[in-house]
Amino acid sequence: MKNGIDVFEADNRRWARRVAYYKNSLNIKLGTPSIRNVMDMNAFFGGFAAVSVWVMNVVPARKPSTLDVIFDRGLTGVYHDWCEPFSTYPRTYDLIHVAAIESLIKDPSSGKSRCNIVDLMVEIRMRPEGTVVIRDSPEVIDKIDRISRAIRWRIDERKMRKKVARKNFWKLPSASH
């Protein structure tokens, strides 16, 4: 493994590029009142610190232990096993970011899923009109596409390795009396 400082600085540069891309190309309104609360489901070093929003940095329990780096940066974070429910108010997050979503549920030694990706996606708690950005392989994005439509997320953008979807505001159809 490289020097830890080099890895940290490379991660900071990567996040500066990602945030610029999300704002400019995907038209995600980071740093505006419409996006106040963000969850990064696979936080690593807490890279969303590249933008001034409140972020819940989640370090998956089966990934390298980087929560101490997140705390040293003065950020908020937790460890979590994504095959378990995440205890939070259902409409907490305006933006959910996840890189390598399937890696959150796979056992590193066997490579088999420990739980179903559908269950994980149903657990994603964002506000109505909230946004989710998923970065993964084209095969995983195809699978996520089908699940997103089934749980009534509106697909805003689909690129080769990225997906942006919004949770619709659900309302009952008006009944004619």
Buried (B, 14 or more C-beta within 10 A) or exposed (E): EEEEEEBBEEBBEBBEEBBEEBBEEBEBEBEEEEBEBBBBBBBBBBBBBBBEBBBBBBBBBBBEEBBEBBEEBEBEBBEBBBBEEBEEEEEBBBBBBBBBBBBBBBEEEEEEBEBEBEEBBEBBBBBEEBBBBBBBEEEBBEBBBEBBEEEEBEEBBBEEEBBBBBBEEEEEEEEEE
